[in-house]
Amino acid sequence: RDAEKYFIFVGVSVLQAMVACSVCFFFSACFSVFAVANLLVSMFYVMTMIFSGLLVSVNKWPDGTRWIGYLSFCKYSYELLVENEFEGLEFKC
């Protein structure tokens, strides 16, 4: 089971890196000026990380911004990794 969890972790991490590279390619194809593309990609990544639910809890988001979380690819990879890590574990308090 540990090997399966490891390969799921590696697979999700590789897919997240591929999506991030694809976003960079998209912005670089849309803008001919490197500085503009670099700035917009950086802003996109910050917003993606903020609305992934890792840095700021979903309950603390403003009411009109909850839909942004569904556009965040970090949200889905983070949820997959958490599910992979904690599936089947039992904690005693």
C-alpha positions in Angstrom: 0.0 0.0 0.0 2.9 2.4 0.7 4.3 2.0 -2.9 0.8 2.7 -4.3 0.5 5.9 -2.2 4.0 6.9 -3.3 3.2 6.5 -7.0 -0.1 8.3 -6.6 1.9 11.2 -5.0 4.5 11.2 -7.8 1.7 11.1 -10.5 -0.3 14.0 -9.0 2.9 16.0 -8.6 4.0 15.4 -12.2 0.5 16.3 -13.5 0.4 19.5 -11.4 3.8 20.5 -12.8 2.6 19.8 -16.3 -0.5 22.0 -15.8 1.7 24.8 -14.4 4.0 24.6 -17.4 1.0 24.6 -19.7 -0.3 27.8 -18.0 3.2 29.4 -18.5 3.1 28.4 -22.2 -0.4 29.8 -22.6 0.5 33.2 -21.1 3.8 33.4 -23.1 1.8 32.6 -26.3 -0.8 35.3 -25.5 1.7 38.2 -24.8 4.7 39.1 -26.9 6.4 41.0 -24.0 8.1 38.7 -21.6 7.8 41.0 -18.6 4.0 41.2 -19.1 3.6 37.4 -19.4 5.9 36.9 -16.4 3.9 39.3 -14.2 0.5 37.9 -15.2 1.7 34.3 -14.7 3.0 35.3 -11.2 -0.4 36.9 -10.3 -2.3 33.9 -11.6 -0.2 31.5 -9.5 -0.6 33.6 -6.4 -4.4 33.7 -6.9 -4.4 30.0 -7.6 -2.5 29.2 -4.4 -4.6 31.5 -2.3 -7.9 30.0 -3.5 -6.7 26.4 -3.3 -7.8 26.2 0.3 -4.3 25.6 1.7 -3.3 29.1 2.6 -6.7 30.6 3.4 -9.6 28.5 4.7 -12.6 28.2 2.3 -14.8 29.5 5.1 -12.9 32.8 5.3 -13.2 33.6 1.6 -15.5 36.6 0.7 -18.9 35.4 -0.4 -18.6 36.3 -4.1 -15.2 34.7 -4.5 -16.0 31.0 -3.8 -16.3 30.2 -7.5 -12.6 31.0 -8.0 -11.6 28.0 -6.0 -13.1 25.7 -8.6 -10.7 27.2 -11.2 -7.6 26.5 -9.1 -5.7 23.5 -10.2 -3.8 23.6 -6.9 -7.0 22.9 -5.1 -7.6 19.6 -6.9 -4.1 18.4 -6.5 -4.0 19.4 -2.9 -7.2 17.5 -2.2 -6.0 14.4 -4.0 -2.7 14.5 -2.0 -4.5 14.9 1.3 -6.9 12.1 0.5 -4.0 9.9 -0.6 -2.1 10.5 2.6 -4.8 10.2 5.2 -7.0 7.5 3.6 -7.5 4.6 5.9 -5.8 6.1 9.0 -7.5 6.2 12.4 -6.6 8.7 15.0 -7.3 8.3 18.7 -7.8 11.5 20.7 
